[in-house]
Amino acid sequence: GPAIDQMVHPHQKLVGYDEEASALRQRLGMISAVRAMNETLKQNRLMRERGDADLQKNLSTFHLDGHDERSTIYSFQRDQVTSQKAMSLPSSPHDYRGQASERSELSRYGVNDELESTWNKVLESQMFNNKPLLPYEAWNIDFSELTVGTRVGIGFFGEVFRGIWNGTDVAIKVFLEQDLTAENMEDFCNEISILSRLRHPNVILFLGACTKPPRLSMVTEYMEMGSLYYLIHLSGQKKKLSLRRRLKMLRDICKGLMCIHRMKIVHRDLKSANCLVNKHWTVKICDFGLSRIMLDPPIRDSSSAGTPEWMAPELIRNEPFDEKCDIFSFGVMMWELWTLNRPWEGVPPERVVYSVAHEGSRLEIPEGPLGSLISDCWAESHERPSCDEILSRLVDMEYSLC
């Protein structure tokens, strides 16, 4: 029969990934003032809601990958609480609490004509060119089918919960009504339309979406070990990350990215926080809210994109871009998995932006074949290798370990 730790009673309070112990940093000059303001409000809401001295301490001492909902850090620990309690992680590992506060946000929903009208305008916009948002009607999920458990992430617009759908453990991204601006709705639709058309073992599995406001939400598979960022920097499990395992994780991400690029999609926010890990240590790419379909010639998009520490210089400078901007970000992730350090730790994000985009600064490149590959990924856009070449070089490195 199934292992005890995999059996979840529908009404059990679930242990989940928890919000990152981090300030949701202001997104610098490249991002609209409205989004920056919302971000600060979100941070204040989080701190007020938690009322947690540990969180306050962590916010002042950690320099984390903190920004909008797209970077929610999932953390997860199993077998550390009873079925009656939910645990707050990682900022207060001893703070046991119920889920009433998480559920209260969901219970305040009411019908809002203005919201519905905005939603309909987004659906009718050019963006979807008369194509249905979801390719299959069966992927429309009624919110009543979902059992929402413990909140496992908080972010820029909306929150992520662990939950149950049809008896299956799932992650549910719920968009709170106060965050549903037209721009955020477009990102939500964009993510659904892209993710629902991607199928690969190294891309998060989309299960369906509730597309009736105000309960807009997206349901995906649940990844037990949380984000790669959490695993490397916060989980205390660095010792389990052998070189062989790290190379395998890089291959996973590269294969997922190869599928994404083959579908003519640019991710634009590839980073360790947007790669989730399951109990088999398989890594899958998630969070396609900023992704774009590639066009010829390369795209120029003035909307906010990316996270300074992982971002390609051409994106920071708001120049035309193609899939090679993801290759630059993958180079940062190779550096991160090789060194097990946070990129640009201690350097203010605005300084990172300026020095990477305008001074050509790069992180210190390690020696050896991986260093050489990282260096190639940080070259000028047209000189960066393809996923195919990167994968082949990663495989060669694994062979050399034998």
C-alpha positions as CSV (number, residue, x, y, z in Angstrom):
1,G,0.0,0.0,0.0
2,P,1.1,3.7,-0.2
3,A,3.6,4.9,2.3
4,I,2.0,6.6,5.4
5,D,3.6,9.9,4.6
6,Q,2.0,10.0,1.2
7,M,-1.6,9.5,2.5
8,V,-3.4,12.8,3.0
9,H,-6.8,13.0,4.6
10,P,-9.0,15.6,2.6
11,H,-9.6,17.7,5.8
12,Q,-6.1,17.3,7.2
13,K,-4.2,20.5,7.7
14,L,-1.4,20.0,5.2
15,V,2.3,20.7,5.8
16,G,3.4,22.9,2.9
17,Y,6.1,24.8,1.2
18,D,6.2,28.1,3.1
19,E,6.9,31.6,2.1
20,E,10.5,32.7,1.6
21,A,11.9,34.6,4.6
22,S,12.8,37.5,2.5
23,A,11.9,41.1,1.6
24,L,10.0,41.2,-1.7
25,R,12.6,43.6,-3.1
26,Q,11.5,46.6,-5.1
27,R,11.9,45.8,-8.8
28,L,14.2,48.7,-9.7
29,G,13.8,51.3,-12.4
30,M,13.1,48.7,-15.1
31,I,9.7,47.9,-13.5
32,S,6.7,50.0,-13.4
33,A,6.0,52.1,-10.3
34,V,2.7,50.4,-9.8
35,R,4.3,47.0,-9.5
36,A,7.0,48.3,-7.2
37,M,4.3,49.8,-5.0
38,N,2.3,46.6,-4.9
39,E,5.4,44.7,-4.0
40,T,6.0,46.9,-0.9
41,L,2.4,46.4,0.1
42,K,2.8,42.7,-0.3
43,Q,5.9,42.7,1.9
44,N,4.1,44.7,4.6
45,R,1.1,42.4,4.5
46,L,3.3,39.4,4.9
47,M,5.1,40.9,7.9
48,R,1.9,42.1,9.5
49,E,0.2,38.8,9.0
50,R,3.1,36.8,10.4
51,G,3.7,39.2,13.3
52,D,6.8,37.0,13.6
53,A,10.0,38.2,15.3
54,D,11.9,35.5,13.4
55,L,10.7,36.8,10.1
56,Q,11.7,40.3,11.1
57,K,15.2,39.1,12.0
58,N,15.5,37.1,8.8
59,L,14.4,40.0,6.6
60,S,17.2,42.1,8.0
61,T,19.9,39.4,7.9
62,F,19.1,37.4,4.7
63,H,19.9,38.8,1.3
64,L,17.6,36.5,-0.6
65,D,16.2,36.1,-4.1
66,G,13.2,38.2,-3.1
67,H,10.9,39.8,-5.7
68,D,7.4,39.1,-6.9
69,E,5.1,36.1,-7.0
70,R,7.2,34.6,-9.8
71,S,10.0,34.0,-7.3
72,T,8.1,32.4,-4.5
73,I,10.5,30.1,-2.7
74,Y,8.9,26.8,-1.8
75,S,10.2,25.0,1.2
76,F,9.0,21.7,2.5
77,Q,9.6,19.4,5.4
78,R,7.7,16.1,5.9
79,D,7.0,14.2,9.1
80,Q,7.7,17.1,11.4
81,V,4.2,18.0,12.5
82,T,1.1,16.1,13.5
83,S,-1.9,15.9,11.2
84,Q,-3.6,18.6,13.3
85,K,-0.9,21.2,12.9
86,A,0.7,23.1,10.1
87,M,4.2,24.4,10.4
88,S,5.6,27.7,9.4
89,L,8.8,27.4,7.4
90,P,11.6,28.3,7.1
91,S,11.7,31.5,9.2
92,S,10.1,30.0,12.3
93,P,10.5,26.2,12.3
94,H,9.0,25.9,15.8
95,D,5.9,28.1,15.1
96,Y,3.0,25.6,14.9
97,R,-0.1,27.2,13.7
98,G,-3.5,26.4,12.1
99,Q,-4.6,27.5,8.7
100,A,-7.4,29.8,9.6
101,S,-5.5,32.9,8.5
102,E,-4.7,31.4,5.1
103,R,-8.3,30.4,4.6
104,S,-9.8,33.7,5.6
105,E,-8.3,35.4,2.5
106,L,-10.2,32.9,0.3
107,S,-13.5,33.3,2.2
108,R,-13.8,37.0,1.5
109,Y,-14.5,36.6,-2.2
110,G,-17.6,38.2,-3.5
111,V,-19.0,38.9,-6.9
112,N,-17.5,42.0,-8.5
113,D,-18.9,43.3,-11.8
114,E,-15.9,45.4,-12.5
115,L,-13.6,42.5,-12.0
116,E,-15.6,40.3,-14.3
117,S,-15.7,43.0,-16.9
118,T,-11.8,43.4,-16.7
119,W,-11.4,39.7,-17.0
120,N,-13.7,39.5,-20.1
121,K,-11.7,42.3,-21.8
122,V,-8.4,40.5,-21.1
123,L,-9.9,37.3,-22.7
124,E,-11.1,39.2,-25.7
125,S,-7.8,41.0,-26.2
126,Q,-5.5,40.4,-29.2
127,M,-3.3,38.3,-27.0
128,F,-5.4,35.2,-27.5
129,N,-6.4,35.7,-31.2
130,N,-9.8,34.1,-30.7
131,K,-8.1,30.9,-29.4
132,P,-9.6,29.4,-26.2
133,L,-7.6,30.0,-23.0
134,L,-7.5,26.3,-22.3
135,P,-7.1,23.8,-25.2
136,Y,-9.4,21.2,-23.5
137,E,-12.7,22.0,-21.8
138,A,-11.9,19.3,-19.2
139,W,-9.0,21.4,-17.9
140,N,-11.5,23.9,-16.5
141,I,-11.7,23.2,-12.8
142,D,-14.5,24.4,-10.6
143,F,-13.1,25.9,-7.4
144,S,-15.4,23.7,-5.4
145,E,-13.4,20.6,-6.6
146,L,-10.4,21.9,-4.7
147,T,-9.5,21.3,-1.0
148,V,-7.2,24.1,-0.2
149,G,-4.7,23.3,2.5
150,T,-1.8,25.2,4.0
151,R,-0.3,28.2,2.2
152,V,3.1,27.2,0.9
153,G,4.2,30.5,-0.8
154,I,3.3,34.1,-0.9
155,G,4.1,36.4,-3.8
156,F,3.6,39.3,-6.0
157,F,0.0,38.7,-6.9
158,G,-1.6,35.8,-5.2
159,E,-0.5,32.9,-3.1
160,V,0.4,29.2,-3.5
161,F,-1.3,26.6,-1.4
162,R,-0.8,22.9,-1.1
163,G,-4.2,21.1,-1.7
164,I,-6.1,18.2,-2.9
165,W,-7.9,17.8,-6.2
166,N,-9.6,14.5,-7.0
167,G,-7.7,12.8,-4.2
168,T,-4.3,14.0,-5.6
169,D,-1.8,16.2,-3.9
170,V,-1.5,19.4,-5.9
171,A,-0.1,22.9,-5.7
172,I,-2.8,25.6,-6.2
173,K,-1.8,29.2,-7.2
174,V,-4.7,31.4,-6.1
175,F,-5.0,35.0,-7.2
176,L,-6.4,37.2,-4.5
177,E,-9.0,39.7,-5.6
178,Q,-7.1,42.8,-4.6
179,D,-4.2,41.7,-6.8
180,L,-6.3,41.1,-10.0
181,T,-5.4,44.1,-12.1
182,A,-5.7,43.8,-15.9
183,E,-1.9,43.4,-16.1
184,N,-1.8,40.6,-13.6
185,M,-4.7,38.9,-15.3
186,E,-2.8,39.0,-18.5
187,D,0.2,37.4,-16.9
188,F,-2.1,34.7,-15.4
189,C,-3.7,34.0,-18.9
190,N,-0.3,34.1,-20.5
191,E,1.1,31.5,-18.0
192,I,-2.0,29.2,-18.5
193,S,-1.9,29.4,-22.3
194,I,1.8,28.5,-22.4
195,L,2.0,26.0,-19.6
196,S,-1.1,24.1,-20.8
197,R,0.6,23.5,-24.2
198,L,3.9,22.3,-22.8
199,R,4.4,18.6,-22.0
200,H,7.8,17.4,-20.8
201,P,9.2,15.5,-17.8
202,N,11.2,18.5,-16.8
203,V,8.5,21.1,-17.1
204,I,5.9,21.4,-14.2
205,L,2.8,19.4,-15.0
206,F,-0.3,21.7,-15.6
207,L,-3.5,19.9,-14.4
208,G,-6.1,22.6,-14.9
209,A,-7.3,26.1,-14.0
210,C,-10.3,27.8,-12.5
211,T,-11.0,30.6,-14.9
212,K,-14.1,32.1,-13.3
213,P,-13.3,35.3,-11.4
214,P,-12.9,36.1,-8.6
215,R,-11.5,32.6,-7.8
216,L,-8.9,32.6,-10.6
217,S,-6.5,29.8,-9.8
218,M,-4.1,27.4,-11.5
219,V,-3.5,23.8,-10.4
220,T,-0.2,21.9,-11.0
221,E,1.5,18.9,-9.7
222,Y,3.0,19.2,-6.2
223,M,6.8,19.1,-5.9
224,E,7.7,17.7,-2.5
225,M,11.2,19.2,-2.0
226,G,10.3,22.7,-3.0
227,S,12.4,25.0,-5.1
228,L,16.0,24.5,-6.1
229,Y,16.8,27.9,-4.5
230,Y,15.4,26.7,-1.2
231,L,17.2,23.4,-1.5
232,I,20.6,25.0,-2.2
233,H,20.5,28.0,0.1
234,L,18.0,27.4,2.9
235,S,17.3,23.8,3.5
236,G,20.5,22.8,5.2
237,Q,20.8,19.9,2.7
238,K,23.9,21.1,0.7
239,K,25.8,17.9,1.8
240,K,23.3,15.8,-0.2
241,L,24.1,17.7,-3.4
242,S,27.0,15.6,-4.7
243,L,28.7,16.7,-7.9
244,R,27.0,13.9,-9.8
245,R,23.6,14.9,-8.5
246,R,24.2,18.6,-9.3
247,L,25.2,17.7,-12.9
248,K,22.0,15.6,-13.2
249,M,19.9,18.5,-12.0
250,L,21.5,20.8,-14.6
251,R,20.8,18.2,-17.3
252,D,17.1,18.2,-16.1
253,I,16.8,21.9,-16.4
254,C,18.6,21.9,-19.8
255,K,16.2,19.3,-21.2
256,G,13.2,21.2,-19.9
257,L,14.6,24.4,-21.5
258,M,15.2,22.6,-24.8
259,C,11.5,21.6,-24.9
260,I,10.5,25.2,-24.1
261,H,12.7,26.7,-26.8
262,R,11.6,24.0,-29.4
263,M,8.0,25.3,-28.8
264,K,9.3,28.8,-29.7
265,I,8.9,30.1,-26.1
266,V,11.3,32.3,-24.2
267,H,11.0,31.8,-20.4
268,R,12.6,35.2,-19.4
269,D,12.7,34.4,-15.7
270,L,14.8,31.3,-15.4
271,K,16.4,31.0,-12.0
272,S,16.7,28.5,-9.2
273,A,13.5,29.8,-7.5
274,N,11.6,28.9,-10.6
275,C,12.8,25.3,-10.7
276,L,11.1,22.8,-8.4
277,V,12.4,19.5,-7.1
278,N,10.4,16.4,-6.4
279,K,11.1,13.5,-4.0
280,H,13.1,11.7,-6.7
281,W,15.4,14.8,-7.0
282,T,14.0,15.4,-10.5
283,V,14.0,19.2,-11.4
284,K,11.2,20.8,-13.3
285,I,10.9,24.4,-14.7
286,C,7.9,26.4,-13.5
287,D,6.4,29.9,-13.6
288,F,5.7,31.0,-17.1
289,G,4.0,34.3,-16.2
290,L,6.7,36.3,-18.0
291,S,7.3,33.9,-20.9
292,R,6.8,35.1,-24.5
293,I,6.3,33.3,-27.8
294,M,9.3,34.0,-30.0
295,L,8.9,36.0,-33.2
296,D,11.2,36.9,-36.1
297,P,12.9,39.3,-35.7
298,P,13.7,39.1,-32.0
299,I,11.2,40.6,-29.6
300,R,11.4,43.8,-27.7
301,D,9.0,43.9,-24.7
302,S,8.8,46.8,-22.4
303,S,7.0,44.9,-19.6
304,S,8.9,43.9,-16.5
305,A,10.9,40.8,-16.9
306,G,13.3,38.8,-14.9
307,T,15.3,39.0,-11.7
308,P,18.5,41.1,-11.7
309,E,20.9,38.4,-10.4
310,W,19.9,35.9,-13.1
311,M,19.0,38.3,-15.9
312,A,20.7,38.6,-19.3
313,P,22.2,42.1,-20.0
314,E,20.0,42.6,-23.1
315,L,16.9,42.1,-21.0
316,I,18.1,44.6,-18.4
317,R,18.8,47.1,-21.2
318,N,15.4,46.5,-22.7
319,E,16.9,45.5,-26.1
320,P,15.4,43.0,-28.5
321,F,15.8,39.4,-27.1
322,D,15.4,35.8,-28.1
323,E,15.8,32.4,-26.4
324,K,19.5,33.2,-25.8
325,C,18.5,35.3,-22.8
326,D,17.5,32.1,-21.0
327,I,20.9,30.6,-21.8
328,F,22.6,33.5,-19.9
329,S,20.3,32.8,-16.9
330,F,21.1,29.1,-17.2
331,G,24.8,30.0,-16.9
332,V,24.0,31.7,-13.6
333,M,22.3,28.6,-12.4
334,M,25.3,26.5,-13.4
335,W,27.5,28.9,-11.3
336,E,25.0,28.6,-8.4
337,L,24.9,24.8,-8.4
338,W,28.7,24.6,-8.8
339,T,29.6,27.0,-6.1
340,L,26.4,26.5,-3.9
341,N,26.5,30.3,-3.3
342,R,23.9,32.9,-4.0
343,P,24.7,34.9,-7.1
344,W,25.9,38.5,-6.3
345,E,25.3,37.9,-2.6
346,G,25.6,41.2,-0.6
347,V,25.5,43.3,-3.8
348,P,22.4,45.6,-4.0
349,P,20.2,44.6,-7.0
350,E,20.5,48.1,-8.5
351,R,24.3,47.7,-8.5
352,V,24.0,44.3,-10.1
353,V,21.8,45.7,-12.8
354,Y,24.2,48.5,-13.7
355,S,27.4,46.5,-13.5
356,V,26.1,43.5,-15.5
357,A,24.3,45.6,-18.2
358,H,26.7,48.5,-18.5
359,E,30.1,47.5,-17.2
360,G,30.1,43.9,-18.4
361,S,30.6,42.5,-14.9
362,R,30.3,38.8,-14.4
363,L,30.5,36.4,-11.4
364,E,33.8,34.8,-10.9
365,I,34.1,31.9,-13.3
366,P,35.3,28.6,-11.8
367,E,38.1,26.6,-13.5
368,G,37.6,23.5,-15.5
369,P,35.1,22.4,-18.2
370,L,32.0,23.7,-16.3
371,G,33.7,27.1,-15.9
372,S,34.3,27.2,-19.7
373,L,30.7,26.3,-20.4
374,I,29.5,29.0,-17.9
375,S,31.7,31.6,-19.7
376,D,30.3,30.6,-23.1
377,C,26.7,31.1,-21.7
378,W,27.7,34.7,-20.6
379,A,29.1,35.7,-24.0
380,E,27.2,38.1,-26.3
381,S,23.8,36.8,-27.1
382,H,24.5,35.4,-30.6
383,E,27.6,33.6,-29.4
384,R,25.9,31.7,-26.6
385,P,25.5,27.9,-27.1
386,S,22.2,26.2,-27.7
387,C,20.5,23.8,-25.2
388,D,21.6,21.0,-27.4
389,E,25.3,21.9,-27.2
390,I,25.0,22.6,-23.4
391,L,23.4,19.2,-22.8
392,S,26.1,17.4,-24.8
393,R,28.9,19.1,-22.8
394,L,27.2,18.4,-19.5
395,V,26.9,14.7,-20.4
396,D,30.7,14.7,-21.3
397,M,31.4,16.1,-17.8
398,E,29.4,13.3,-16.2
399,Y,31.3,10.7,-18.1
400,S,34.5,12.2,-16.9
401,L,33.4,11.6,-13.3
402,C,33.3,7.8,-13.9
